[in-house]
Amino acid sequence: MSTNREIHLASRPQGWPTAENFRLVETEVPTPGPGQIVVRNRFMSVDPYMRGRMNDVKSYVPPFRLDAPLDGGAVGEVVAGEAEGIRPGDTVLHGLGWREYALLDAKAARTVDPGLAPVTAYLGVLGMTGLTAYAGLLDVAAMKPGETVFVSGAAGAVGSMVGQLAKLRGAGRVIGSAGSPAKVDRLRSLGFDAAFDYHDGPVSEQLRAAAPDGVDVYFDNVGGEHLEAAIGAMNMHGRAAICGMIAQYNATEPPAAPRNLALVIGKRLTLRGFLVRDHGHLRDQFVQEVAGWLRDGKLSYDETVVDGLENAPAAFLGLLRGENLGKMLVRL
C-alpha cells in the first residue's frame, strides 16, 4: 500500500480520442486528514458523458484538467481514515475513479451493502445508470401505460434499463435500436417487442416498420439520425427525454440531423433534456421499486468488465465504439 496508479488526461482529443490522450502515472498512496478516508477502488465506471469533459468548454460539469487524474463513479473498500458513519472495511460508492486509491472527504462517499447486491450493481442498475433510466422515462417523459416507447442505444446500460422499466410499468409496445445482431437478439430476450440494427438501413424506415402506429415516448441516447427518425414517427403530444447524443460526441463538424424540427410545432412535441442529478428526490422510490424487481427476477442487467486500471482508456474507447453490452466497468 505504498504505490498508487492513476490515469491522467495527457492531451485533449480532437475528434475521436486515442490512447495517446491518456497517461498512466504512479504516485504515492495518499494519507487521510481529519474527516477524510482512503478507498481502495475495486471497480470503476466509464460513461459516455466523460467524452464531453475532455473538451475545454463550459458545460454543466467542469472539464477534466490536463495532467491530472480523471474522475467518475467507483466502488471500493475503505482502507484508512475514520469518520462518522464510515470505518475501514466498509464498502463505499464515490466519484473518484480512474485511480487505484482515492482520497476523499467521508461525506462525499456513500456506504453500500455488498450483501444486498453485487457491488457493481451500485455503479449500474442500482446507481446512476438505473436512476437515469427511471427518472428519464417516468418523470421527464412521463410515460403512461399503453404507450409506445422507442429507445436508442437500447443495448447500453441506460437503454436496456429503460426498455425493461417501460414494460414493467405497462407500456403497450417497446422498440429498441442497437448496433449489432447480437445486441438486437439480447433486446428481444429482455422483452423488447421489436428491435433493429441501425446499420441495416435508414433508422426512419426501420422505426416506421417497428412502430406502424407511431411513437409516444422517445428516450434518446444517440441524437442525430435517431432523433430525426423519432421526431418523424412521434404521435401528437409525444415526449422525448434527451439523455445523451453519443453520435456527435466525437464530431468535428455540426451534425446534419435532425432536419425536421419544424414537426415539433405541428405535433406539439416536447423535447426535454435532463441530468440525473436533478432527480435525487426519486432515489428512495427508485431503489425500492427496482430492488424488488431484481429480487423477483423481473429485471436483468448486463455488464462488460475490463480488467486492469491500465486498460481503462481502452475500455472507454470501446464504449464509444459500442463494444459493450450493458454497463462498461473496469476491475482494478
N, C-alpha and C positions, 0 to 999 in steps of 0.2 A: 504493500500500500504506500509506495513512495513515488511511483511514476504514474502520471495521468496522461491520457492521449485525448486530443481534441481535433475536430475538423474545422478548419478556418476557411473563410472566403478569401481566396487569393486574388481574385480579379472579378470584375463584373461582366457577366455574359453579354455578348452581342448576338441576339437571336437565341438559338438553341445553346444551352450550357454544355460544356465539355469537362472532362476530368481535370483539365488544366486550370479550371476556375476554383478548384479546391486544393487544400493542403493539409496533410496530416502532421500535427505538431505535438511534441512531447513537452509536458510541463510537470511541475510538482503537484502532488495531491494537496488541495487546499486545506487550511486549518480553520475550523469554525470559530466565530466570535460569539458574543452574547446574543442569544435568540436565533442563532444560525445552526444549520445542520449540513452534513456532508452525505450525499446519496451516491451509492454505487449503482449506476444505471444498469438495468438488465435488458430492457427493450426501449427503443425509441421509434418514433413515428416519422415518416416522410410524407408530406402532403403537397398537393398542387399549389396551394397559396404561397408556399415558400419561394416559388419562382418569382413572383412579383416583388418580394422583399429583397431579391438580389439586385434590383434596379435602384439607383439612387434618385428616387422620385417621391414626392409627397403622396402618402396614401393613408388608409385607415390604421395602419400599423407601421412603425418606423422601419426603414430599410436595415438589412444586415450591415454591419460595419466590416470594412476590409481589414484583413489581418487580425481578425477576432473570431472566436467560435460562433457558429450559427446556433440557433436555438429552436426548440419545438417540443412537442409533447414527449414525455418519457416517464417510465415507471421503474422504481428500483428500491433498494434496501438502505435504510439509514444506517451508516457505519460510524458516525461521530456526531457529537453535539447533543444537547438535550434542550427541549423547550416544552412549554405547556402543551400537553396532549400528544407529543411525539417523542419517541425514545429510540435508541439504537435497536435494530432488529425489525422495526416497523416497515411495512411496505407503503410507499407513498407515490402519488401522482403529482407531476410538476411540469414546468415549462422549459427546463434547461437540458434538452437533449443534445446530440452531436458531440458528446464527451462521455468518458467513462465515469468520471467522478464530478459531481455537481455540488457547488457551494451555493446555498440559498437561504433566505430568511425562512424560518419554520412556518410562518403564516402564509407563505406562498406555496406550501405543499398541502396535499390532502391525503390523509391515510385511507387506504383501501383494504378490503378483506380478501386475501388470496384464497381463503376457504370458501367464499361465496361464489367466485367465478375465477377463471384463469386470469392472471394479471394482465395479459394482453387485451382482454376484453375492455379494460378501463381506458385503453387508448382507442378503442373502436366502438363496438356495439353498445357498450355502457358508458362511453365517453363522449368526446366532442363530435365524433363521427355520427353516432347514434342520435345525439341531441340535434345535430344539424338536420338530419333527415326528418326527425319527429317535428321539430319546430317549423321547418320549411313547408312540409306537406300539410300539417294540421292547423298551424297558426297563421303563417304567411299566405299560403294558397287556400286555406280554409276548405279543404276537400270535404265533400258531403257524400254520404252513402249513395251508391248507384251511379256515380260519375265515372267518366273515362279519364284515366291518368296516363300521361306519357312521360317517361324518364329517359334522359340522355345520359350517356356514360353509366348505364344501368348495371354493369358488372363490377363497378368500383365499390369502394367501401360505403360511400353515402348512397349511391344509386341503388344498390342491391337492397339496402335497408328501406329506402323509400317505397320500392315496389312491394315488398312484403308488408310493410306497415299499411299501405293502401288497401291491400287485400284483407288484412286483419280488421281494418276499420270500415269494410263494406263497400269498397269501390266496385263498380259494375264491370269494368274492364281495365286491365293494366298492361301497358305496352312498354317495352324497353329496347333501346338500341345499344349495341356493343361492337367491339372491333375484331371479332374472330368467330368462327363457327363454334369453337369450344365454349366461348363465353355465351353465345346465344343459347346453346344447349343448357348451360348452367342456369340461365334466367328462366327457362321453361321448367327446370326441375325445382326452382324456387317458387313456382306458382304464377309467374307472369302468364297472362293469357295469350300474348303474342310477343315475339322478339325478332329483331332482324340485325344483320351485319351491315353497317353503313358503308362498307366497301363494295357491297353487291349492287349498288345503283343509287340514283338520287334519293336523298333522305325523304324528300317531299312525296315521291311516288311510293316508296315503301311504307311511309306513315299513312298515306291515304288508303292503301290496301289493308293495313292493320287496323285502322280506325275509320271504317266507312261512314260511321255516324258522327265523326268529329271528336275533338278532344276538349274536355272541360278544364283539366288541370295539367300544366306542364311544369316539371321540375327540371331546371336547366343546369347541367354541369359542364356544358360544352360550348354553347354560343354558336356564332357563325351560321353555317348551313342548317344546323339543327334548330336554332332559334327561328330562322326564316321559315322552315318547314312547319314548325309548331304554330307560328302565327297564322300561317295559311290554313292549318287544319282546325284551329280552335273555334269552338262554338261561341255564340253570343254570350257575353259576360264571362268569358273564360278568364282564368287566372294563371299567371306564371310566377313561380318562385325562382328567382335568379340567384343561384348559389355559386356558380363558377363559370368560367369561359375558357376552358383549357385549350380550345382550338386556337386561341390567339395569344396565349401567354408568351410564346416564343416568336411571335410575328414581328417583323421589322417594317412592315407596311400596314396601313389601315385595312381592316377587314372589308371584304367585298359584300358580305351579308351581315344582317338582314337588309333586304332591299324593299320589303313590303310593309314597312312600319305604318304606312297610311291605313292599313287594315285595322290597326288598333282603335282608330276613331269609330269607324262604322260598326265594328263588332263590340265596341265598349269594353275592350280588354283591359285587364290590369296586369302590368308587368312590374314586379316589385323585387328589388334586390334586398338581400338581408345578410346580417352577420350573426353567427350563433351566439356571440357574447351578449347580444341584446335580448336573449330569450332565457336567461338564467332562471326566471320565475317558473319555468316549466320543468326544471331539473327533477324535483322530487316526484312529480307526476310521471315524468318520462321514465325514471329509474324503476318506479313501482310497476308500471304497466309493462315495460319491455322485459324486466327481470322475470315477471310472471310468464310471459310468452316463451322466454328462453327455457325456463324451468319445465314448462309443459311441452316443450319440443315443437312449438308452433313457429319459431323463428330460427333461422340458420344464418351463419355468417362465415365468410371465407377470409383467410389470412395468407399473405405471401411473405415469407420470412427469409431475410438475407442475413447470413452470419458474418460478424466482424465489423467493428467500427470503421476499419479501413475501407470497407465495401459500401459504406453509407452513401457516398456520392454516386456509385454505380446503381444503387437501389433507387435513388432519387431520379436519375436519368431514365432508368427503366420505367418508373412510374409515369413520367412524362410521355414515354413511348407506348404506354398502355400494356406493359408486360405483366402487370399484377392482376391477380384475381382477388377481389375484395381489398382488405386493408394491407398496405405495404408497410412492413415493420423490419427493423434491424435488431438482431440479437447481439448484445455486447458481451 
